[in-house]
């Protein structure tokens, strides 16, 4: 169905005169008549009757009018959805519980005037995220960038945005449960369970490097039944632990008595970078970058650990 024909019908219905509709739409009265005639043929009904007072809606025209107006609203929303200056800012995060998602929530509260669409790409690796930024599917993505800038497509930029300090999460029966803080080396010999690590992703690379650096055993075996199931098992286990970030948002029943213990000496940092396309005109993107720059605290602590590929 021709959107312009529907728009012509709605305008003529509102003004009651084909001549007035022609002036409003900037076309000839003959063009108005032709558009209405085409629409009537498509629908198989008569929409207007001509009278001395102008064009009046038939019963079928009256029935079609609210649907015509809704069609025009849908068409307008569809157009706005692909116009950078009018659609929502689309930002990808790998998980809605982790620090980037939490910080995006803070950004939304600080800038409620900016429409924000937080998404999670189906393809979860860094290559897919960079491609989605490059082709405009999304405006930005939070990722650990494991490749040097020279290997990024032309026009794609990255900046280190969030230093995500890791903590140990474990249950009350674990032998390390009463520690106030732990060194990564103290986790050697203990089973760290992170189900759902996808081979080839940037977070798989990070955890592999972390395990090698501190002689850790990171177990990704078994199906991942969700965070709630993971919390259930941690609460009951005397040997399982997992790693989370200090700003990750995980909830569990109080009687689980799970413990979040900071890692110190050194503190492992998961380095989230923001990825975006330099030529992207989305105005909310500039606001997000400015917000991240304002809240970013560059650590001067030599006791932090990041992988060798981490961009500064």
C-alpha positions, 0 to 999 in steps of 0.5 A: 500500500502506497504510504503517500496515497494513505497520507493523501487520504488522511489529509483530504479526510481532515480538510474535507476538500481535495483542493485544500488537501492539494495545497497542504501537500503541495501537489495538484488537485488532479494528483490528489484525485488520482492517488485516492482513486488508486487507493480505492482500487487497491481496497475495492471500496469507495472512500469519498463521495463528492458533494456540494460541500466537498468530499465526505467520507463514506462508511468504508472511508470512516472505517479505514481512517483510524487505520490509515492514521496508524499506518502513517504513525508506523511509517514515521517511526520506521523512518525515524528508526534509521535516521541517526539524528532521530533514532535511539542510540544503539549500544551493544553489551555482552551481558546486561548484568556487567559493568558496561550495562550498569554504567549505561543505566547511569548514563541514561539517568544523567541524560534522560533526553537521549533515547538509548537502546541497549542491545546484545548481539547474537554473534558474541565475538569481537569481530562481529561487534566491530563489523556491526559498528562498521556497518551501522547496525549498532552505534557502539560496543563495549568490548575488550579489544584484543587486537592492535588498532592497526588491525581495525577497519578504516574509520573504526575507533576504540578507547579504553573506557572501563577498568573492571576490577575483578572479585572472587564470588564464593559460598560460605562453605568455601575455605577462603570464605572468611578472607577480607581480600585475596591475592590472585596467587591464593586462588591457585589450586582452587576450582574457579568455575566460569561456565559459558566461556565461548572459545574464540571470544575476547573474554576467553582470551582474557581468562586464558591469559589470567589463568596463565599469569597466576597459575589458576584453574579456570573451568568452563565445563558444563552447560550454563543454566544461567546466573541463578543456577550458578549462584545456587551451586556456589551457595552449596559448594565447599570448593567452587568459586567464580570471578565477577567484576566490582560493578557487576549486578548479581542478586541472590537470596540472603540465606545463600550468604555468598561472599564477594572478596576483592582481589589485591596484590595485584588486582586483575582488571578486565579492560572494557573499551568503547568501539565506535565509527568515527563518521557516525553522526548519532548525536547521542554517541558524542554525549556517551563518549564525553560521559565515559571520559568524565567518569573514567579514572585512570589508575596509577596503581602499579599493583593492577594487572592487565593482559599484555594486549590491553590498550592504554 
